[in-house]
């Protein structure tokens, strides 16, 4: 597969590129220059030919809703919404089959931790800028999917835990489990269970099996074949 991974300045993007690079042709991109990254293309993700050129020929785009740059609230939300819209629009026009949107379980953060929260529950984001960015990003991706212009697999990731030796939070997600979820989302059939029509939108909660695990991952296990690594 030809795979485009955005947000190359983020550690998770580079970790995904390393994991997928042995079996796929991976290109990384970011709005700012990133040193020491192979197969890197800088792109502002504007509504222009550069964005179309970036996505042309890609089989899958992996895009994180997390803004890695600083700046004002407006600039960070601009990353989360306008740039994402431009990226998905270009992908649709160029015929990219699938987008994997890396959202966050933080959009469900105001639900009571005592409840068994699934993907069927309505989002309950806080007013935190980053969380709102994930929430609005999901809206944008879902609307393109509802128009049957591109398949979108939305992975709501738990709080990334890089050190397997540290105590994870109740929504913790070990990095190797996050990579595994993305690998499964590359080609999983998200239409399973839709007897009368093809589904272009798949929404899945992704977290590791940790003490007091807050979110259920049944849908991901069923549709994606997501399995948790042993601890």
PyMOL CGO cylinders between C-alpha atoms (Angstrom):
from pymol import cmd
from pymol.cgo import CYLINDER

trace = [
    CYLINDER, 0.00, 0.00, 0.00, 0.93, 3.64, -0.47, 0.3, 1, 1, 1, 1, 1, 1,
    CYLINDER, 0.93, 3.64, -0.47, 0.33, 5.25, 2.93, 0.3, 1, 1, 1, 1, 1, 1,
    CYLINDER, 0.33, 5.25, 2.93, 0.46, 8.93, 3.88, 0.3, 1, 1, 1, 1, 1, 1,
    CYLINDER, 0.46, 8.93, 3.88, 0.96, 9.77, 7.57, 0.3, 1, 1, 1, 1, 1, 1,
    CYLINDER, 0.96, 9.77, 7.57, 0.42, 13.38, 8.63, 0.3, 1, 1, 1, 1, 1, 1,
    CYLINDER, 0.42, 13.38, 8.63, 1.87, 15.16, 11.66, 0.3, 1, 1, 1, 1, 1, 1,
    CYLINDER, 1.87, 15.16, 11.66, 5.40, 13.89, 11.14, 0.3, 1, 1, 1, 1, 1, 1,
    CYLINDER, 5.40, 13.89, 11.14, 6.67, 15.93, 14.09, 0.3, 1, 1, 1, 1, 1, 1,
    CYLINDER, 6.67, 15.93, 14.09, 4.69, 13.70, 16.48, 0.3, 1, 1, 1, 1, 1, 1,
    CYLINDER, 4.69, 13.70, 16.48, 6.33, 10.65, 18.01, 0.3, 1, 1, 1, 1, 1, 1,
    CYLINDER, 6.33, 10.65, 18.01, 3.32, 8.45, 17.23, 0.3, 1, 1, 1, 1, 1, 1,
    CYLINDER, 3.32, 8.45, 17.23, 3.53, 9.33, 13.51, 0.3, 1, 1, 1, 1, 1, 1,
    CYLINDER, 3.53, 9.33, 13.51, 7.17, 8.31, 13.36, 0.3, 1, 1, 1, 1, 1, 1,
    CYLINDER, 7.17, 8.31, 13.36, 6.44, 5.14, 15.35, 0.3, 1, 1, 1, 1, 1, 1,
    CYLINDER, 6.44, 5.14, 15.35, 3.70, 4.21, 12.86, 0.3, 1, 1, 1, 1, 1, 1,
    CYLINDER, 3.70, 4.21, 12.86, 6.00, 4.94, 9.93, 0.3, 1, 1, 1, 1, 1, 1,
    CYLINDER, 6.00, 4.94, 9.93, 8.65, 2.66, 11.41, 0.3, 1, 1, 1, 1, 1, 1,
    CYLINDER, 8.65, 2.66, 11.41, 6.16, -0.15, 11.99, 0.3, 1, 1, 1, 1, 1, 1,
    CYLINDER, 6.16, -0.15, 11.99, 4.50, 0.09, 8.58, 0.3, 1, 1, 1, 1, 1, 1,
    CYLINDER, 4.50, 0.09, 8.58, 7.55, 0.92, 6.47, 0.3, 1, 1, 1, 1, 1, 1,
    CYLINDER, 7.55, 0.92, 6.47, 8.73, -2.68, 6.08, 0.3, 1, 1, 1, 1, 1, 1,
    CYLINDER, 8.73, -2.68, 6.08, 5.57, -3.74, 4.27, 0.3, 1, 1, 1, 1, 1, 1,
    CYLINDER, 5.57, -3.74, 4.27, 4.25, -0.52, 2.75, 0.3, 1, 1, 1, 1, 1, 1,
    CYLINDER, 4.25, -0.52, 2.75, 5.45, 2.60, 0.93, 0.3, 1, 1, 1, 1, 1, 1,
    CYLINDER, 5.45, 2.60, 0.93, 5.12, 5.27, 3.63, 0.3, 1, 1, 1, 1, 1, 1,
    CYLINDER, 5.12, 5.27, 3.63, 5.26, 9.04, 3.13, 0.3, 1, 1, 1, 1, 1, 1,
    CYLINDER, 5.26, 9.04, 3.13, 5.28, 11.46, 6.07, 0.3, 1, 1, 1, 1, 1, 1,
    CYLINDER, 5.28, 11.46, 6.07, 4.09, 15.05, 5.95, 0.3, 1, 1, 1, 1, 1, 1,
    CYLINDER, 4.09, 15.05, 5.95, 3.75, 18.06, 8.22, 0.3, 1, 1, 1, 1, 1, 1,
    CYLINDER, 3.75, 18.06, 8.22, 2.99, 21.75, 7.90, 0.3, 1, 1, 1, 1, 1, 1,
    CYLINDER, 2.99, 21.75, 7.90, 6.48, 22.59, 9.13, 0.3, 1, 1, 1, 1, 1, 1,
    CYLINDER, 6.48, 22.59, 9.13, 9.84, 21.12, 8.18, 0.3, 1, 1, 1, 1, 1, 1,
    CYLINDER, 9.84, 21.12, 8.18, 10.87, 18.08, 10.24, 0.3, 1, 1, 1, 1, 1, 1,
    CYLINDER, 10.87, 18.08, 10.24, 14.52, 17.07, 10.32, 0.3, 1, 1, 1, 1, 1, 1,
    CYLINDER, 14.52, 17.07, 10.32, 15.74, 13.49, 10.17, 0.3, 1, 1, 1, 1, 1, 1,
    CYLINDER, 15.74, 13.49, 10.17, 12.58, 12.01, 8.64, 0.3, 1, 1, 1, 1, 1, 1,
    CYLINDER, 12.58, 12.01, 8.64, 12.82, 9.92, 5.49, 0.3, 1, 1, 1, 1, 1, 1,
    CYLINDER, 12.82, 9.92, 5.49, 10.27, 10.20, 2.68, 0.3, 1, 1, 1, 1, 1, 1,
    CYLINDER, 10.27, 10.20, 2.68, 9.05, 13.54, 4.01, 0.3, 1, 1, 1, 1, 1, 1,
    CYLINDER, 9.05, 13.54, 4.01, 6.99, 16.10, 2.09, 0.3, 1, 1, 1, 1, 1, 1,
    CYLINDER, 6.99, 16.10, 2.09, 6.16, 19.45, 3.68, 0.3, 1, 1, 1, 1, 1, 1,
    CYLINDER, 6.16, 19.45, 3.68, 2.64, 20.65, 2.93, 0.3, 1, 1, 1, 1, 1, 1,
    CYLINDER, 2.64, 20.65, 2.93, 0.52, 23.46, 4.38, 0.3, 1, 1, 1, 1, 1, 1,
    CYLINDER, 0.52, 23.46, 4.38, -2.70, 21.48, 3.76, 0.3, 1, 1, 1, 1, 1, 1,
    CYLINDER, -2.70, 21.48, 3.76, -4.29, 24.44, 2.05, 0.3, 1, 1, 1, 1, 1, 1,
    CYLINDER, -4.29, 24.44, 2.05, -7.05, 24.25, -0.56, 0.3, 1, 1, 1, 1, 1, 1,
    CYLINDER, -7.05, 24.25, -0.56, -4.58, 24.07, -3.43, 0.3, 1, 1, 1, 1, 1, 1,
    CYLINDER, -4.58, 24.07, -3.43, -2.73, 21.84, -5.86, 0.3, 1, 1, 1, 1, 1, 1,
    CYLINDER, -2.73, 21.84, -5.86, -0.02, 21.04, -3.31, 0.3, 1, 1, 1, 1, 1, 1,
    CYLINDER, -0.02, 21.04, -3.31, -2.49, 19.15, -1.13, 0.3, 1, 1, 1, 1, 1, 1,
    CYLINDER, -2.49, 19.15, -1.13, -3.90, 17.32, -4.14, 0.3, 1, 1, 1, 1, 1, 1,
    CYLINDER, -3.90, 17.32, -4.14, -0.38, 16.36, -5.23, 0.3, 1, 1, 1, 1, 1, 1,
    CYLINDER, -0.38, 16.36, -5.23, 0.36, 15.12, -1.71, 0.3, 1, 1, 1, 1, 1, 1,
    CYLINDER, 0.36, 15.12, -1.71, -2.53, 12.65, -1.59, 0.3, 1, 1, 1, 1, 1, 1,
    CYLINDER, -2.53, 12.65, -1.59, -2.46, 11.54, -5.24, 0.3, 1, 1, 1, 1, 1, 1,
    CYLINDER, -2.46, 11.54, -5.24, -1.88, 7.79, -5.53, 0.3, 1, 1, 1, 1, 1, 1,
    CYLINDER, -1.88, 7.79, -5.53, -2.32, 7.09, -1.82, 0.3, 1, 1, 1, 1, 1, 1,
    CYLINDER, -2.32, 7.09, -1.82, -4.28, 4.03, -0.73, 0.3, 1, 1, 1, 1, 1, 1,
    CYLINDER, -4.28, 4.03, -0.73, -4.63, 5.10, 2.90, 0.3, 1, 1, 1, 1, 1, 1,
    CYLINDER, -4.63, 5.10, 2.90, -4.15, 8.38, 4.76, 0.3, 1, 1, 1, 1, 1, 1,
    CYLINDER, -4.15, 8.38, 4.76, -3.49, 8.27, 8.51, 0.3, 1, 1, 1, 1, 1, 1,
    CYLINDER, -3.49, 8.27, 8.51, -4.29, 11.62, 10.10, 0.3, 1, 1, 1, 1, 1, 1,
    CYLINDER, -4.29, 11.62, 10.10, -4.15, 12.58, 13.76, 0.3, 1, 1, 1, 1, 1, 1,
    CYLINDER, -4.15, 12.58, 13.76, -6.61, 15.13, 15.09, 0.3, 1, 1, 1, 1, 1, 1,
    CYLINDER, -6.61, 15.13, 15.09, -3.97, 16.31, 17.57, 0.3, 1, 1, 1, 1, 1, 1,
    CYLINDER, -3.97, 16.31, 17.57, -2.28, 19.62, 16.71, 0.3, 1, 1, 1, 1, 1, 1,
    CYLINDER, -2.28, 19.62, 16.71, 1.43, 19.32, 17.41, 0.3, 1, 1, 1, 1, 1, 1,
    CYLINDER, 1.43, 19.32, 17.41, 2.24, 22.98, 17.01, 0.3, 1, 1, 1, 1, 1, 1,
    CYLINDER, 2.24, 22.98, 17.01, 1.71, 25.70, 19.58, 0.3, 1, 1, 1, 1, 1, 1,
    CYLINDER, 1.71, 25.70, 19.58, 0.06, 29.01, 18.91, 0.3, 1, 1, 1, 1, 1, 1,
    CYLINDER, 0.06, 29.01, 18.91, -3.28, 30.51, 19.75, 0.3, 1, 1, 1, 1, 1, 1,
    CYLINDER, -3.28, 30.51, 19.75, -6.51, 28.63, 20.23, 0.3, 1, 1, 1, 1, 1, 1,
    CYLINDER, -6.51, 28.63, 20.23, -7.62, 29.80, 16.77, 0.3, 1, 1, 1, 1, 1, 1,
    CYLINDER, -7.62, 29.80, 16.77, -4.46, 28.46, 15.13, 0.3, 1, 1, 1, 1, 1, 1,
    CYLINDER, -4.46, 28.46, 15.13, -4.80, 25.08, 16.82, 0.3, 1, 1, 1, 1, 1, 1,
    CYLINDER, -4.80, 25.08, 16.82, -8.45, 24.77, 15.84, 0.3, 1, 1, 1, 1, 1, 1,
    CYLINDER, -8.45, 24.77, 15.84, -7.49, 25.82, 12.32, 0.3, 1, 1, 1, 1, 1, 1,
    CYLINDER, -7.49, 25.82, 12.32, -5.19, 22.79, 12.22, 0.3, 1, 1, 1, 1, 1, 1,
    CYLINDER, -5.19, 22.79, 12.22, -7.96, 20.57, 13.51, 0.3, 1, 1, 1, 1, 1, 1,
    CYLINDER, -7.96, 20.57, 13.51, -10.71, 21.74, 11.17, 0.3, 1, 1, 1, 1, 1, 1,
    CYLINDER, -10.71, 21.74, 11.17, -9.70, 23.73, 8.06, 0.3, 1, 1, 1, 1, 1, 1,
    CYLINDER, -9.70, 23.73, 8.06, -6.58, 21.71, 7.33, 0.3, 1, 1, 1, 1, 1, 1,
    CYLINDER, -6.58, 21.71, 7.33, -8.40, 18.44, 7.91, 0.3, 1, 1, 1, 1, 1, 1,
    CYLINDER, -8.40, 18.44, 7.91, -11.23, 19.53, 5.60, 0.3, 1, 1, 1, 1, 1, 1,
    CYLINDER, -11.23, 19.53, 5.60, -8.72, 20.40, 2.87, 0.3, 1, 1, 1, 1, 1, 1,
    CYLINDER, -8.72, 20.40, 2.87, -6.96, 17.07, 3.30, 0.3, 1, 1, 1, 1, 1, 1,
    CYLINDER, -6.96, 17.07, 3.30, -10.13, 14.98, 3.09, 0.3, 1, 1, 1, 1, 1, 1,
    CYLINDER, -10.13, 14.98, 3.09, -11.55, 17.04, 0.21, 0.3, 1, 1, 1, 1, 1, 1,
    CYLINDER, -11.55, 17.04, 0.21, -8.36, 16.47, -1.77, 0.3, 1, 1, 1, 1, 1, 1,
    CYLINDER, -8.36, 16.47, -1.77, -8.40, 12.77, -0.90, 0.3, 1, 1, 1, 1, 1, 1,
    CYLINDER, -8.40, 12.77, -0.90, -11.95, 12.45, -2.20, 0.3, 1, 1, 1, 1, 1, 1,
    CYLINDER, -11.95, 12.45, -2.20, -11.14, 14.27, -5.42, 0.3, 1, 1, 1, 1, 1, 1,
    CYLINDER, -11.14, 14.27, -5.42, -8.05, 12.12, -6.00, 0.3, 1, 1, 1, 1, 1, 1,
    CYLINDER, -8.05, 12.12, -6.00, -9.91, 8.89, -5.27, 0.3, 1, 1, 1, 1, 1, 1,
    CYLINDER, -9.91, 8.89, -5.27, -8.14, 7.87, -2.06, 0.3, 1, 1, 1, 1, 1, 1,
    CYLINDER, -8.14, 7.87, -2.06, -10.14, 4.87, -0.77, 0.3, 1, 1, 1, 1, 1, 1,
    CYLINDER, -10.14, 4.87, -0.77, -9.61, 5.18, 2.99, 0.3, 1, 1, 1, 1, 1, 1,
    CYLINDER, -9.61, 5.18, 2.99, -8.77, 7.63, 5.75, 0.3, 1, 1, 1, 1, 1, 1,
    CYLINDER, -8.77, 7.63, 5.75, -7.83, 6.55, 9.27, 0.3, 1, 1, 1, 1, 1, 1,
    CYLINDER, -7.83, 6.55, 9.27, -8.61, 9.41, 11.64, 0.3, 1, 1, 1, 1, 1, 1,
    CYLINDER, -8.61, 9.41, 11.64, -6.84, 9.21, 14.98, 0.3, 1, 1, 1, 1, 1, 1,
    CYLINDER, -6.84, 9.21, 14.98, -9.22, 10.80, 17.44, 0.3, 1, 1, 1, 1, 1, 1,
    CYLINDER, -9.22, 10.80, 17.44, -9.19, 10.55, 21.22, 0.3, 1, 1, 1, 1, 1, 1,
    CYLINDER, -9.19, 10.55, 21.22, -11.25, 8.98, 23.97, 0.3, 1, 1, 1, 1, 1, 1,
    CYLINDER, -11.25, 8.98, 23.97, -11.08, 12.43, 25.57, 0.3, 1, 1, 1, 1, 1, 1,
    CYLINDER, -11.08, 12.43, 25.57, -14.19, 13.32, 23.54, 0.3, 1, 1, 1, 1, 1, 1,
    CYLINDER, -14.19, 13.32, 23.54, -16.08, 11.01, 25.93, 0.3, 1, 1, 1, 1, 1, 1,
    CYLINDER, -16.08, 11.01, 25.93, -14.39, 12.53, 28.96, 0.3, 1, 1, 1, 1, 1, 1,
    CYLINDER, -14.39, 12.53, 28.96, -17.40, 14.01, 30.76, 0.3, 1, 1, 1, 1, 1, 1,
    CYLINDER, -17.40, 14.01, 30.76, -19.21, 10.67, 31.05, 0.3, 1, 1, 1, 1, 1, 1,
    CYLINDER, -19.21, 10.67, 31.05, -19.22, 9.13, 34.50, 0.3, 1, 1, 1, 1, 1, 1,
    CYLINDER, -19.22, 9.13, 34.50, -16.26, 6.76, 34.87, 0.3, 1, 1, 1, 1, 1, 1,
    CYLINDER, -16.26, 6.76, 34.87, -18.56, 4.21, 36.50, 0.3, 1, 1, 1, 1, 1, 1,
    CYLINDER, -18.56, 4.21, 36.50, -20.44, 3.71, 33.22, 0.3, 1, 1, 1, 1, 1, 1,
    CYLINDER, -20.44, 3.71, 33.22, -19.51, 1.20, 30.53, 0.3, 1, 1, 1, 1, 1, 1,
    CYLINDER, -19.51, 1.20, 30.53, -19.18, 3.68, 27.65, 0.3, 1, 1, 1, 1, 1, 1,
    CYLINDER, -19.18, 3.68, 27.65, -19.35, 2.36, 24.08, 0.3, 1, 1, 1, 1, 1, 1,
    CYLINDER, -19.35, 2.36, 24.08, -19.25, 3.96, 20.63, 0.3, 1, 1, 1, 1, 1, 1,
    CYLINDER, -19.25, 3.96, 20.63, -23.05, 4.28, 20.72, 0.3, 1, 1, 1, 1, 1, 1,
    CYLINDER, -23.05, 4.28, 20.72, -22.85, 6.90, 23.45, 0.3, 1, 1, 1, 1, 1, 1,
    CYLINDER, -22.85, 6.90, 23.45, -23.04, 10.56, 22.50, 0.3, 1, 1, 1, 1, 1, 1,
    CYLINDER, -23.04, 10.56, 22.50, -19.70, 12.41, 22.74, 0.3, 1, 1, 1, 1, 1, 1,
    CYLINDER, -19.70, 12.41, 22.74, -19.29, 14.51, 25.87, 0.3, 1, 1, 1, 1, 1, 1,
    CYLINDER, -19.29, 14.51, 25.87, -16.17, 16.62, 25.29, 0.3, 1, 1, 1, 1, 1, 1,
    CYLINDER, -16.17, 16.62, 25.29, -14.85, 19.28, 27.62, 0.3, 1, 1, 1, 1, 1, 1,
    CYLINDER, -14.85, 19.28, 27.62, -14.02, 22.78, 26.41, 0.3, 1, 1, 1, 1, 1, 1,
    CYLINDER, -14.02, 22.78, 26.41, -10.32, 21.93, 26.25, 0.3, 1, 1, 1, 1, 1, 1,
    CYLINDER, -10.32, 21.93, 26.25, -8.99, 23.14, 22.88, 0.3, 1, 1, 1, 1, 1, 1,
    CYLINDER, -8.99, 23.14, 22.88, -7.34, 19.86, 21.94, 0.3, 1, 1, 1, 1, 1, 1,
    CYLINDER, -7.34, 19.86, 21.94, -10.44, 17.85, 22.85, 0.3, 1, 1, 1, 1, 1, 1,
    CYLINDER, -10.44, 17.85, 22.85, -12.67, 20.17, 20.84, 0.3, 1, 1, 1, 1, 1, 1,
    CYLINDER, -12.67, 20.17, 20.84, -10.31, 19.70, 17.89, 0.3, 1, 1, 1, 1, 1, 1,
    CYLINDER, -10.31, 19.70, 17.89, -10.79, 15.93, 18.02, 0.3, 1, 1, 1, 1, 1, 1,
    CYLINDER, -10.79, 15.93, 18.02, -14.56, 16.35, 18.36, 0.3, 1, 1, 1, 1, 1, 1,
    CYLINDER, -14.56, 16.35, 18.36, -14.88, 18.70, 15.37, 0.3, 1, 1, 1, 1, 1, 1,
    CYLINDER, -14.88, 18.70, 15.37, -12.51, 16.54, 13.35, 0.3, 1, 1, 1, 1, 1, 1,
    CYLINDER, -12.51, 16.54, 13.35, -14.83, 13.58, 13.83, 0.3, 1, 1, 1, 1, 1, 1,
    CYLINDER, -14.83, 13.58, 13.83, -17.73, 15.66, 12.51, 0.3, 1, 1, 1, 1, 1, 1,
    CYLINDER, -17.73, 15.66, 12.51, -15.81, 16.61, 9.37, 0.3, 1, 1, 1, 1, 1, 1,
    CYLINDER, -15.81, 16.61, 9.37, -14.70, 13.05, 8.62, 0.3, 1, 1, 1, 1, 1, 1,
    CYLINDER, -14.70, 13.05, 8.62, -18.15, 11.60, 9.26, 0.3, 1, 1, 1, 1, 1, 1,
    CYLINDER, -18.15, 11.60, 9.26, -19.84, 14.02, 6.87, 0.3, 1, 1, 1, 1, 1, 1,
    CYLINDER, -19.84, 14.02, 6.87, -17.50, 13.07, 4.02, 0.3, 1, 1, 1, 1, 1, 1,
    CYLINDER, -17.50, 13.07, 4.02, -18.12, 9.40, 4.82, 0.3, 1, 1, 1, 1, 1, 1,
    CYLINDER, -18.12, 9.40, 4.82, -21.89, 9.92, 4.83, 0.3, 1, 1, 1, 1, 1, 1,
    CYLINDER, -21.89, 9.92, 4.83, -21.64, 11.29, 1.32, 0.3, 1, 1, 1, 1, 1, 1,
    CYLINDER, -21.64, 11.29, 1.32, -19.99, 7.96, 0.35, 0.3, 1, 1, 1, 1, 1, 1,
    CYLINDER, -19.99, 7.96, 0.35, -16.94, 9.80, -0.93, 0.3, 1, 1, 1, 1, 1, 1,
    CYLINDER, -16.94, 9.80, -0.93, -14.34, 8.01, 1.20, 0.3, 1, 1, 1, 1, 1, 1,
    CYLINDER, -14.34, 8.01, 1.20, -14.19, 5.26, 3.81, 0.3, 1, 1, 1, 1, 1, 1,
    CYLINDER, -14.19, 5.26, 3.81, -13.26, 6.63, 7.22, 0.3, 1, 1, 1, 1, 1, 1,
    CYLINDER, -13.26, 6.63, 7.22, -12.07, 4.52, 10.12, 0.3, 1, 1, 1, 1, 1, 1,
    CYLINDER, -12.07, 4.52, 10.12, -12.15, 6.67, 13.23, 0.3, 1, 1, 1, 1, 1, 1,
    CYLINDER, -12.15, 6.67, 13.23, -10.00, 5.33, 16.06, 0.3, 1, 1, 1, 1, 1, 1,
    CYLINDER, -10.00, 5.33, 16.06, -10.58, 7.01, 19.40, 0.3, 1, 1, 1, 1, 1, 1,
    CYLINDER, -10.58, 7.01, 19.40, -7.25, 6.38, 21.10, 0.3, 1, 1, 1, 1, 1, 1,
    CYLINDER, -7.25, 6.38, 21.10, -6.74, 6.28, 24.84, 0.3, 1, 1, 1, 1, 1, 1,
    CYLINDER, -6.74, 6.28, 24.84, -3.97, 8.22, 26.55, 0.3, 1, 1, 1, 1, 1, 1,
    CYLINDER, -3.97, 8.22, 26.55, -0.75, 6.98, 24.99, 0.3, 1, 1, 1, 1, 1, 1,
    CYLINDER, -0.75, 6.98, 24.99, 1.57, 5.19, 27.41, 0.3, 1, 1, 1, 1, 1, 1,
    CYLINDER, 1.57, 5.19, 27.41, 5.12, 4.82, 26.08, 0.3, 1, 1, 1, 1, 1, 1,
    CYLINDER, 5.12, 4.82, 26.08, 6.70, 3.06, 29.04, 0.3, 1, 1, 1, 1, 1, 1,
    CYLINDER, 6.70, 3.06, 29.04, 5.16, -0.34, 29.70, 0.3, 1, 1, 1, 1, 1, 1,
    CYLINDER, 5.16, -0.34, 29.70, 6.63, -0.25, 33.19, 0.3, 1, 1, 1, 1, 1, 1,
    CYLINDER, 6.63, -0.25, 33.19, 4.66, 2.78, 34.36, 0.3, 1, 1, 1, 1, 1, 1,
    CYLINDER, 4.66, 2.78, 34.36, 1.17, 2.66, 35.81, 0.3, 1, 1, 1, 1, 1, 1,
    CYLINDER, 1.17, 2.66, 35.81, -1.26, 3.61, 33.02, 0.3, 1, 1, 1, 1, 1, 1,
    CYLINDER, -1.26, 3.61, 33.02, -4.41, 5.72, 33.51, 0.3, 1, 1, 1, 1, 1, 1,
    CYLINDER, -4.41, 5.72, 33.51, -7.84, 4.09, 33.27, 0.3, 1, 1, 1, 1, 1, 1,
    CYLINDER, -7.84, 4.09, 33.27, -8.01, 5.02, 29.56, 0.3, 1, 1, 1, 1, 1, 1,
    CYLINDER, -8.01, 5.02, 29.56, -4.36, 4.12, 28.95, 0.3, 1, 1, 1, 1, 1, 1,
    CYLINDER, -4.36, 4.12, 28.95, -3.18, 2.82, 25.60, 0.3, 1, 1, 1, 1, 1, 1,
    CYLINDER, -3.18, 2.82, 25.60, 0.23, 1.22, 25.20, 0.3, 1, 1, 1, 1, 1, 1,
    CYLINDER, 0.23, 1.22, 25.20, 1.92, 2.38, 22.02, 0.3, 1, 1, 1, 1, 1, 1,
    CYLINDER, 1.92, 2.38, 22.02, 2.26, -1.14, 20.62, 0.3, 1, 1, 1, 1, 1, 1,
    CYLINDER, 2.26, -1.14, 20.62, -1.51, -1.59, 20.99, 0.3, 1, 1, 1, 1, 1, 1,
    CYLINDER, -1.51, -1.59, 20.99, -2.10, 1.71, 19.16, 0.3, 1, 1, 1, 1, 1, 1,
    CYLINDER, -2.10, 1.71, 19.16, 0.14, 0.57, 16.31, 0.3, 1, 1, 1, 1, 1, 1,
    CYLINDER, 0.14, 0.57, 16.31, -1.67, -2.76, 16.16, 0.3, 1, 1, 1, 1, 1, 1,
    CYLINDER, -1.67, -2.76, 16.16, -5.05, -1.00, 15.94, 0.3, 1, 1, 1, 1, 1, 1,
    CYLINDER, -5.05, -1.00, 15.94, -3.87, 1.13, 13.03, 0.3, 1, 1, 1, 1, 1, 1,
    CYLINDER, -3.87, 1.13, 13.03, -2.43, -1.90, 11.26, 0.3, 1, 1, 1, 1, 1, 1,
    CYLINDER, -2.43, -1.90, 11.26, -5.80, -3.66, 11.55, 0.3, 1, 1, 1, 1, 1, 1,
    CYLINDER, -5.80, -3.66, 11.55, -7.64, -0.54, 10.34, 0.3, 1, 1, 1, 1, 1, 1,
    CYLINDER, -7.64, -0.54, 10.34, -5.66, -0.39, 7.09, 0.3, 1, 1, 1, 1, 1, 1,
    CYLINDER, -5.66, -0.39, 7.09, -7.78, -3.01, 5.37, 0.3, 1, 1, 1, 1, 1, 1,
    CYLINDER, -7.78, -3.01, 5.37, -10.49, -4.17, 7.80, 0.3, 1, 1, 1, 1, 1, 1,
    CYLINDER, -10.49, -4.17, 7.80, -14.00, -4.49, 6.37, 0.3, 1, 1, 1, 1, 1, 1,
    CYLINDER, -14.00, -4.49, 6.37, -16.02, -1.88, 8.25, 0.3, 1, 1, 1, 1, 1, 1,
    CYLINDER, -16.02, -1.88, 8.25, -19.15, -2.92, 6.32, 0.3, 1, 1, 1, 1, 1, 1,
    CYLINDER, -19.15, -2.92, 6.32, -19.52, -6.09, 8.38, 0.3, 1, 1, 1, 1, 1, 1,
    CYLINDER, -19.52, -6.09, 8.38, -23.00, -6.19, 9.82, 0.3, 1, 1, 1, 1, 1, 1,
    CYLINDER, -23.00, -6.19, 9.82, -24.48, -3.87, 7.17, 0.3, 1, 1, 1, 1, 1, 1,
    CYLINDER, -24.48, -3.87, 7.17, -26.52, -6.33, 5.13, 0.3, 1, 1, 1, 1, 1, 1,
    CYLINDER, -26.52, -6.33, 5.13, -28.34, -3.78, 2.97, 0.3, 1, 1, 1, 1, 1, 1,
    CYLINDER, -28.34, -3.78, 2.97, -25.69, -1.18, 2.31, 0.3, 1, 1, 1, 1, 1, 1,
    CYLINDER, -25.69, -1.18, 2.31, -21.99, -0.52, 2.49, 0.3, 1, 1, 1, 1, 1, 1,
    CYLINDER, -21.99, -0.52, 2.49, -20.78, 1.41, 5.50, 0.3, 1, 1, 1, 1, 1, 1,
    CYLINDER, -20.78, 1.41, 5.50, -18.28, 4.20, 4.88, 0.3, 1, 1, 1, 1, 1, 1,
    CYLINDER, -18.28, 4.20, 4.88, -17.90, 5.14, 8.56, 0.3, 1, 1, 1, 1, 1, 1,
    CYLINDER, -17.90, 5.14, 8.56, -16.40, 2.99, 11.29, 0.3, 1, 1, 1, 1, 1, 1,
    CYLINDER, -16.40, 2.99, 11.29, -15.96, 4.28, 14.84, 0.3, 1, 1, 1, 1, 1, 1,
    CYLINDER, -15.96, 4.28, 14.84, -13.92, 2.33, 17.39, 0.3, 1, 1, 1, 1, 1, 1,
    CYLINDER, -13.92, 2.33, 17.39, -12.68, 2.84, 20.94, 0.3, 1, 1, 1, 1, 1, 1,
    CYLINDER, -12.68, 2.84, 20.94, -9.06, 1.79, 21.32, 0.3, 1, 1, 1, 1, 1, 1,
    CYLINDER, -9.06, 1.79, 21.32, -7.39, 1.31, 24.68, 0.3, 1, 1, 1, 1, 1, 1,
    CYLINDER, -7.39, 1.31, 24.68, -5.29, -1.32, 26.41, 0.3, 1, 1, 1, 1, 1, 1,
    CYLINDER, -5.29, -1.32, 26.41, -6.37, -3.82, 29.03, 0.3, 1, 1, 1, 1, 1, 1,
    CYLINDER, -6.37, -3.82, 29.03, -5.38, -1.85, 32.13, 0.3, 1, 1, 1, 1, 1, 1,
    CYLINDER, -5.38, -1.85, 32.13, -6.60, -1.84, 35.74, 0.3, 1, 1, 1, 1, 1, 1,
    CYLINDER, -6.60, -1.84, 35.74, -10.03, -0.21, 35.98, 0.3, 1, 1, 1, 1, 1, 1,
    CYLINDER, -10.03, -0.21, 35.98, -10.28, -0.08, 32.16, 0.3, 1, 1, 1, 1, 1, 1,
    CYLINDER, -10.28, -0.08, 32.16, -12.70, 2.72, 31.42, 0.3, 1, 1, 1, 1, 1, 1,
    CYLINDER, -12.70, 2.72, 31.42, -13.83, 2.05, 27.85, 0.3, 1, 1, 1, 1, 1, 1,
    CYLINDER, -13.83, 2.05, 27.85, -15.04, -1.12, 26.14, 0.3, 1, 1, 1, 1, 1, 1,
    CYLINDER, -15.04, -1.12, 26.14, -13.23, -2.26, 22.98, 0.3, 1, 1, 1, 1, 1, 1,
    CYLINDER, -13.23, -2.26, 22.98, -15.72, -4.92, 21.89, 0.3, 1, 1, 1, 1, 1, 1,
    CYLINDER, -15.72, -4.92, 21.89, -16.48, -3.23, 18.56, 0.3, 1, 1, 1, 1, 1, 1,
    CYLINDER, -16.48, -3.23, 18.56, -12.79, -2.97, 17.67, 0.3, 1, 1, 1, 1, 1, 1,
    CYLINDER, -12.79, -2.97, 17.67, -12.19, -6.60, 18.54, 0.3, 1, 1, 1, 1, 1, 1,
    CYLINDER, -12.19, -6.60, 18.54, -15.16, -7.70, 16.43, 0.3, 1, 1, 1, 1, 1, 1,
    CYLINDER, -15.16, -7.70, 16.43, -14.78, -5.50, 13.34, 0.3, 1, 1, 1, 1, 1, 1,
    CYLINDER, -14.78, -5.50, 13.34, -11.04, -4.85, 13.24, 0.3, 1, 1, 1, 1, 1, 1,
    CYLINDER, -11.04, -4.85, 13.24, -9.68, -7.99, 14.85, 0.3, 1, 1, 1, 1, 1, 1,
    CYLINDER, -9.68, -7.99, 14.85, -8.02, -5.79, 17.47, 0.3, 1, 1, 1, 1, 1, 1,
    CYLINDER, -8.02, -5.79, 17.47, -6.29, -7.89, 20.11, 0.3, 1, 1, 1, 1, 1, 1,
    CYLINDER, -6.29, -7.89, 20.11, -4.43, -6.73, 23.19, 0.3, 1, 1, 1, 1, 1, 1,
    CYLINDER, -4.43, -6.73, 23.19, -0.81, -7.61, 23.79, 0.3, 1, 1, 1, 1, 1, 1,
    CYLINDER, -0.81, -7.61, 23.79, -0.02, -9.70, 26.82, 0.3, 1, 1, 1, 1, 1, 1,
    CYLINDER, -0.02, -9.70, 26.82, 1.27, -7.93, 29.95, 0.3, 1, 1, 1, 1, 1, 1,
]
cmd.load_cgo(trace, "trace")
